């Protein structure tokens, strides 16, 4: 029975898959936060280099990956796929469980798949410095690493609660040459305004985005970089699913269900989007996005136009949202604490192509511990949501006595998240379900877009 399913370097995908031509229904416009009119490419130039703006709006199904990017990718790609034999045995399930393992990247997550091309396109456009944000630190460490490859300076605004919870992510960013500030910070007008109202504010991705966007927009040599949500980010991540399809061909299998954890949408999109095209062509495959019950964007949010950040500086997109001023609790899966979701993932959910599920924190850590004790890899807290989803599907197959093939994205390792596991073993974690009243209040502040 094969355990590791590997591709050679010469099988590394040479193109990204752009799902936009295959989306069901019309794409909603992206709205300028000042004029409330659809954005133009020129509107986005203060934030992004033109090659990324072109990718964001491209109608082309396939986009070539630059050779300079492929050379960096070869440090860890193609990433391995594993058959989870020991987990299957522990569960006593007739299901076959496969996982695509993105923790083999230098930064330990899937995030370098887009950080590297974003740094490359900024370099060739003349950018000198990248300003960005990070929740749990996976994105911050990835963009810091990518900037080193292409000689760019890097400034990262890290959500304050994670800045304290995950000091080694901060150390990784600094090791790769980045400046790191806890957000909200005193470095920007947005940060200073929030601290004036609430000096003990623990931060959110929405706030950190506001700070990074302001930094980029007010410095001529600086551009903004985002690790999730945007169309070009999701497209860069499709290298995961494209590899996965080839690896499954090697063992003559195909998934009944494809699972990813969901925060902003990048790692779920990376694995699932290449299977959306198959589904549209008649393949019977389910696509499941699993999110935290404490930040239930897809399951309790509304599908509406909203700002991408708290200070209302970022463009307005139609997406599932909990409201741009939503303040999530400080759960350890900090990368899944964003108020909104990828417009592409959101539209697929709205059209019934993608299923959603919200799961509590402790059940996710239960799943992560079982996975670590069977498959030996220590998962990131974010990835534990996908593991929980896969285990639930495998147990359902056991209950129904049916064979099933399950594929999930193990989007990163938890080597620098051990404080979260200590909290779990010390019974210090709590399940938090965000109150309906608080969500309703946050949603009352959505922008009025026709």
Wavefront OBJ file of the C-alpha trace (Angstrom):
o trace
v 0.000 0.000 0.000
v 1.582 3.259 -1.147
v 1.951 5.932 1.531
v 3.896 8.763 -0.154
v 2.761 9.881 -3.596
v 5.439 12.036 -5.171
v 5.923 14.027 -8.353
v 9.295 14.893 -9.884
v 10.485 18.472 -10.360
v 9.835 18.216 -14.092
v 6.151 17.560 -13.240
v 5.831 20.896 -11.459
v 2.858 22.731 -13.017
v 3.981 25.443 -15.440
v 0.687 27.359 -15.347
v -1.812 28.496 -12.715
v -5.520 27.764 -13.151
v -7.708 30.888 -13.205
v -11.253 29.907 -12.213
v -12.878 33.168 -13.350
v -13.836 31.899 -16.850
v -15.537 28.883 -15.242
v -17.440 30.722 -12.493
v -21.217 30.250 -12.325
v -23.002 33.535 -12.984
v -21.620 37.021 -13.467
v -18.786 38.332 -11.309
v -19.785 41.276 -9.107
v -17.682 44.420 -9.601
v -15.077 45.505 -7.062
v -16.029 48.943 -5.718
v -13.751 51.889 -4.913
v -14.187 52.774 -1.195
v -14.122 56.517 -1.924
v -16.170 56.948 -5.096
v -18.378 53.832 -4.634
v -17.833 53.193 -8.357
v -16.246 50.075 -9.911
v -12.470 50.176 -9.561
v -10.214 50.630 -12.556
v -6.690 49.235 -12.891
v -5.326 52.744 -12.239
v -7.241 52.872 -8.928
v -5.290 49.836 -7.727
v -1.812 51.007 -8.772
v -1.023 52.626 -5.377
v -1.428 49.167 -3.844
v -0.369 46.584 -6.439
v 2.009 46.315 -9.415
v 0.299 46.133 -12.808
v 1.087 42.427 -13.486
v -0.877 41.427 -10.353
v -3.720 43.814 -11.236
v -3.896 42.170 -14.670
v -4.026 38.727 -13.046
v -6.728 39.903 -10.642
v -8.956 40.800 -13.605
v -7.751 38.272 -16.188
v -10.320 36.377 -18.310
v -7.693 33.763 -19.266
v -8.140 30.244 -17.870
v -4.398 29.499 -17.731
v -1.618 31.909 -16.678
v 2.050 31.024 -17.214
v 4.234 30.792 -14.106
v 7.466 32.798 -14.638
v 10.650 30.740 -14.747
v 12.163 32.825 -11.907
v 9.213 31.810 -9.710
v 9.456 28.143 -10.701
v 13.123 28.090 -9.681
v 12.214 29.211 -6.149
v 9.252 26.798 -6.039
v 11.673 23.914 -6.645
v 12.966 24.378 -3.090
v 9.852 22.503 -1.918
v 7.505 21.818 -4.818
v 5.958 19.534 -5.916
v 4.794 18.924 -2.369
v 4.024 15.350 -1.245
v 0.647 13.703 -0.937
v 0.149 11.041 1.720
v -2.354 8.251 2.188
v -3.347 8.370 5.877
v -3.214 4.613 6.496
v -2.665 4.899 10.256
v -5.467 7.427 10.726
v -7.835 5.238 8.699
v -6.923 2.275 10.899
v -7.482 4.242 14.126
v -10.893 5.357 12.903
v -11.868 1.908 11.668
v -13.286 3.508 8.545
v -13.766 2.055 5.072
v -12.871 5.504 3.724
v -9.547 6.246 2.044
v -8.023 9.479 3.358
v -5.395 11.416 1.417
v -3.771 14.663 2.432
v -1.725 17.151 0.421
v 1.037 18.362 2.739
v 2.054 22.020 2.370
v 4.087 22.106 5.594
v 7.227 21.167 3.622
v 7.727 24.759 2.435
v 10.518 26.781 4.098
v 7.919 28.835 5.983
v 5.994 25.697 6.966
v 2.708 26.509 5.211
v 1.031 26.931 1.814
v 1.513 30.711 1.883
v 4.829 30.873 -0.067
v 2.910 29.637 -3.135
v 1.631 33.198 -3.571
v 4.270 35.126 -1.607
v 6.992 34.192 -4.098
v 5.152 35.333 -7.248
v 3.902 38.480 -5.498
v 7.460 39.416 -4.528
v 8.682 38.636 -8.051
v 6.079 40.789 -9.795
v 6.747 43.642 -7.366
v 10.481 43.399 -8.014
v 10.157 43.634 -11.798
v 7.736 46.577 -11.369
v 10.333 48.557 -9.392
v 8.854 48.185 -5.898
v 11.421 48.640 -3.108
v 9.366 47.602 -0.065
v 6.308 45.435 0.682
v 3.837 46.324 3.445
v 1.565 43.531 4.587
v -0.344 42.090 7.520
v -0.486 38.682 9.142
v -2.821 36.919 11.533
v -1.110 33.863 12.963
v 2.171 34.588 11.199
v 2.185 32.060 8.350
v 1.680 34.783 5.756
v 4.054 37.239 7.417
v 6.877 34.714 7.500
v 6.167 33.682 3.902
v 6.219 37.197 2.442
v 9.352 37.990 4.486
v 11.061 34.927 3.002
v 9.913 35.788 -0.526
v 11.152 39.369 -0.206
v 14.605 38.011 0.654
v 14.670 36.024 -2.596
v 14.021 39.156 -4.659
v 15.849 41.823 -2.648
v 12.818 43.683 -1.273
v 12.361 45.269 2.142
v 9.361 44.027 4.119
v 7.128 45.497 6.852
v 4.536 43.290 8.558
v 1.674 44.359 10.839
v 0.878 41.303 12.993
v -2.455 40.978 14.811
v -1.569 41.814 18.427
v -3.112 38.728 20.040
v -1.066 36.476 17.743
v 2.026 38.662 18.221
v 1.870 37.563 21.852
v 0.682 33.980 21.313
v 3.163 33.071 18.549
v 6.546 34.695 19.257
v 8.471 32.298 17.037
v 6.523 33.330 13.937
v 7.674 36.852 14.733
v 11.236 35.526 15.036
v 10.975 33.848 11.617
v 9.903 37.110 10.002
v 12.806 38.955 11.579
v 15.210 36.186 10.579
v 14.118 36.760 6.966
v 14.703 40.502 7.325
v 11.220 41.905 7.989
v 10.180 44.652 10.390
v 7.273 43.386 12.520
v 4.829 45.556 14.468
v 1.945 44.430 16.712
v -1.326 45.702 15.259
v -2.970 48.027 16.080
v 0.286 49.986 16.218
v 1.311 53.607 16.640
v 2.943 53.566 13.187
v -0.171 54.514 11.179
v -3.127 56.853 11.472
v -5.462 53.850 11.410
v -3.612 52.161 14.273
v -3.348 55.318 16.367
v -7.065 56.033 15.955
v -8.041 52.545 17.118
v -5.665 52.685 20.102
v -7.049 56.078 21.105
v -10.514 54.521 21.392
v -9.334 51.228 22.905
v -5.739 51.104 24.230
v -6.084 47.373 24.995
v -7.380 46.424 21.528
v -6.035 42.945 20.662
v -6.314 43.498 16.932
v -7.920 41.792 13.976
v -6.951 41.043 10.406
v -9.233 43.871 9.307
v -7.263 46.346 11.439
v -3.885 44.975 10.341
v -4.952 45.248 6.693
v -5.899 48.892 7.279
v -2.431 49.622 8.623
v -0.633 47.848 5.790
v -2.813 49.487 3.121
v -2.197 52.935 4.635
v 1.551 52.267 4.781
v 1.639 51.261 1.104
v -0.626 54.066 -0.090
v 1.460 56.749 1.648
v 4.913 55.620 0.439
v 5.792 55.869 -3.245
v 8.315 53.009 -3.174
v 6.005 50.611 -1.286
v 3.248 48.281 -2.453
v 0.739 46.228 -0.498
v 0.661 42.430 -0.460
v -2.210 40.229 0.731
v -1.939 36.524 1.574
v -5.535 35.471 0.936
v -8.957 36.570 -0.379
v -7.968 38.205 -3.693
v -8.439 36.492 -7.051
v -4.743 36.416 -7.962
v -3.862 34.935 -4.557
v -6.357 32.106 -4.976
v -5.059 31.516 -8.501
v -1.442 31.230 -7.325
v -2.526 28.608 -4.793
v -4.124 26.355 -7.456
v -0.717 24.772 -7.905
v -1.764 22.663 -4.879
v -4.850 21.169 -6.515
v -3.177 20.784 -9.917
v -0.432 18.694 -8.323
v -2.980 16.760 -6.253
v -4.916 15.684 -9.339
v -1.747 14.300 -10.927
v -0.786 12.499 -7.714
v -4.190 10.839 -7.444
v -3.848 9.640 -11.038
v -0.678 7.787 -9.998
v -2.698 5.654 -7.544
v -5.772 5.482 -9.775
v -8.057 7.340 -7.380
v -10.348 10.382 -7.365
v -11.943 12.126 -4.374
v -15.592 11.973 -3.386
v -14.996 15.004 -1.168
v -12.270 17.692 -1.159
v -11.779 19.543 2.150
v -9.872 22.634 3.223
v -9.936 24.903 6.248
v -11.284 28.358 5.518
v -10.283 31.787 6.777
v -9.922 34.143 3.817
v -10.049 31.288 1.337
v -6.601 30.844 -0.182
v -5.694 27.319 0.884
v -9.216 25.994 0.361
v -9.269 27.584 -3.100
v -5.808 26.240 -3.873
v -6.868 22.644 -3.390
v -10.525 22.866 -4.426
v -10.619 25.204 -7.440
v -9.061 22.728 -9.905
v -11.810 20.281 -8.904
v -14.555 22.895 -9.504
v -13.941 22.582 -13.227
v -14.364 18.787 -12.939
v -17.594 19.262 -10.991
v -18.911 21.623 -13.658
v -18.122 18.950 -16.259
v -20.188 16.323 -14.458
v -17.796 14.795 -11.914
v -19.565 13.840 -8.691
v -17.226 15.540 -6.229
v -18.163 17.520 -3.114
v -16.151 20.569 -2.041
v -16.221 21.384 1.690
v -14.870 24.512 3.404
v -14.462 24.150 7.194
v -14.241 27.277 9.377
v -14.142 28.090 13.122
v -17.468 28.432 14.948
v -15.958 31.523 16.601
v -15.468 33.288 13.238
v -18.320 31.841 11.136
v -17.985 33.966 8.004
v -19.419 31.489 5.500
v -21.992 29.871 7.790
v -23.408 32.909 9.617
v -22.278 35.873 7.532
v -24.281 37.524 4.767
v -23.473 37.635 1.075
v -23.098 41.356 0.553
v -20.743 44.170 -0.438
v -18.319 45.046 2.344
v -14.980 46.687 2.969
v -11.935 44.451 3.108
v -10.599 46.248 6.188
v -11.709 47.978 9.366
v -10.694 51.541 8.414
v -12.641 51.324 5.116
v -9.557 52.017 2.982
v -9.467 48.739 1.029
v -11.749 48.080 -1.960
v -15.318 46.892 -1.403
v -16.128 43.385 -2.634
v -19.195 41.198 -2.691
v -18.452 38.364 -0.301
v -19.684 36.502 2.722
v -18.935 38.825 5.615
v -19.500 39.291 9.330
v -18.999 43.038 8.948
v -15.732 44.935 8.507
v -15.644 45.975 12.185
v -16.235 42.412 13.427
v -13.835 41.689 16.311
v -13.161 37.939 16.593
v -12.070 36.235 19.824
v -8.404 35.337 20.227
v -8.600 31.685 19.207
v -5.315 29.953 18.433
v -6.198 29.419 14.755
v -5.321 33.053 14.144
v -5.129 32.631 10.376
v -8.876 31.896 10.278
v -10.063 35.062 12.008
v -10.920 37.280 9.022
v -14.335 38.969 8.835
v -14.775 38.297 5.113
v -14.082 35.637 2.529
v -12.694 35.391 -0.966
v -15.270 36.770 -3.437
v -14.613 33.721 -5.619
v -15.199 31.228 -2.798
v -18.184 33.292 -1.648
v -19.832 33.162 -5.059
v -19.302 29.396 -5.268
v -20.900 28.987 -1.826
v -23.780 31.264 -2.823
v -24.349 29.214 -5.995
v -24.306 25.918 -4.064
v -21.073 24.623 -5.615
v -19.162 24.669 -2.302
v -20.478 23.316 1.029
v -19.617 24.915 4.369
v -19.264 23.747 7.963
v -18.300 25.519 11.202
v -16.526 23.558 13.952
v -15.518 24.460 17.547
v -11.904 24.907 18.647
v -11.631 21.969 21.068
v -13.032 19.441 18.566
v -10.396 20.648 16.094
v -7.580 20.134 18.592
v -9.004 16.669 19.393
v -8.659 15.878 15.687
v -5.158 17.379 15.490
v -3.935 15.269 18.408
v -5.348 12.077 16.890
v -3.725 12.959 13.577
v -0.343 13.655 15.218
v -0.512 10.376 17.134
v -1.310 8.356 14.021
v 0.329 10.176 11.082
v 3.070 11.789 13.266
v 2.909 15.252 11.650
v 2.021 18.062 14.076
v -0.618 20.187 12.316
v -1.024 23.940 12.514
v -4.192 24.915 14.431
v -5.653 26.247 11.173
v -5.109 22.914 9.435
v -6.842 21.079 12.278
v -10.168 22.341 10.927
v -9.625 20.430 7.681
v -8.574 17.362 9.683
v -11.764 17.618 11.748
v -13.775 17.785 8.550
v -11.984 14.764 7.080
v -12.402 12.693 10.254
v -16.113 13.513 10.397
v -16.504 12.398 6.780
v -14.566 9.186 7.496
v -16.714 8.413 10.562
v -19.864 9.009 8.508
v -18.570 6.528 5.922
v -18.029 4.041 8.758
v -21.546 4.599 10.082
v -23.041 4.159 6.610
v -20.763 1.246 5.733
v -19.730 2.964 2.505
v -16.382 3.361 0.829
v -15.377 6.966 0.241
v -12.260 8.786 -0.953
v -11.436 11.901 1.091
v -8.802 14.479 0.148
v -7.859 17.346 2.429
v -5.236 20.061 2.503
v -2.829 19.889 5.428
v -1.921 23.524 4.891
v 0.918 23.792 7.415
v 2.789 22.307 10.357
v 2.418 23.387 13.982
v 6.081 23.428 15.021
v 5.854 27.032 16.203
v 2.323 26.637 17.583
v 3.166 24.388 20.528
v 1.829 26.917 23.052
v -1.607 26.203 21.606
v -1.165 22.485 22.248
v 0.052 23.207 25.784
v -3.145 25.203 26.342
v -5.170 22.265 25.021
v -3.476 19.726 27.317
v -3.846 22.102 30.281
v -7.600 22.365 29.595
v -7.216 26.106 29.034
v -8.968 26.227 25.662
v -12.614 27.196 25.496
v -15.170 26.872 22.730
v -16.569 30.201 21.729
v -19.559 30.633 19.455
v -19.885 34.213 18.312
v -23.181 35.709 19.544
v -25.864 36.304 16.921
v -26.561 39.754 18.386
v -22.932 40.821 17.962
v -22.907 39.597 14.361
v -26.154 41.449 13.674
v -24.678 44.653 15.121
v -21.548 44.358 13.010
v -23.578 43.667 9.860
v -25.607 46.824 10.409
v -22.590 48.870 9.317
v -22.208 47.464 5.786
v -21.611 50.034 3.044
v -24.566 51.105 0.888
v -23.670 49.928 -2.608
v -26.244 49.851 -5.415
l 1 2 3 4 5 6 7 8 9 10 11 12 13 14 15 16 17 18 19 20 21 22 23 24 25 26 27 28 29 30 31 32 33 34 35 36 37 38 39 40 41 42 43 44 45 46 47 48 49 50 51 52 53 54 55 56 57 58 59 60 61 62 63 64 65 66 67 68 69 70 71 72 73 74 75 76 77 78 79 80 81 82 83 84 85 86 87 88 89 90 91 92 93 94 95 96 97 98 99 100 101 102 103 104 105 106 107 108 109 110 111 112 113 114 115 116 117 118 119 120 121 122 123 124 125 126 127 128 129 130 131 132 133 134 135 136 137 138 139 140 141 142 143 144 145 146 147 148 149 150 151 152 153 154 155 156 157 158 159 160 161 162 163 164 165 166 167 168 169 170 171 172 173 174 175 176 177 178 179 180 181 182 183 184 185 186 187 188 189 190 191 192 193 194 195 196 197 198 199 200 201 202 203 204 205 206 207 208 209 210 211 212 213 214 215 216 217 218 219 220 221 222 223 224 225 226 227 228 229 230 231 232 233 234 235 236 237 238 239 240 241 242 243 244 245 246 247 248 249 250 251 252 253 254 255 256 257 258 259 260 261 262 263 264 265 266 267 268 269 270 271 272 273 274 275 276 277 278 279 280 281 282 283 284 285 286 287 288 289 290 291 292 293 294 295 296 297 298 299 300 301 302 303 304 305 306 307 308 309 310 311 312 313 314 315 316 317 318 319 320 321 322 323 324 325 326 327 328 329 330 331 332 333 334 335 336 337 338 339 340 341 342 343 344 345 346 347 348 349 350 351 352 353 354 355 356 357 358 359 360 361 362 363 364 365 366 367 368 369 370 371 372 373 374 375 376 377 378 379 380 381 382 383 384 385 386 387 388 389 390 391 392 393 394 395 396 397 398 399 400 401 402 403 404 405 406 407 408 409 410 411 412 413 414 415 416 417 418 419 420 421 422 423 424 425 426 427 428 429 430 431 432 433 434 435 436 437 438 439 440 441 442 443 444 445 446 447 448 449 450
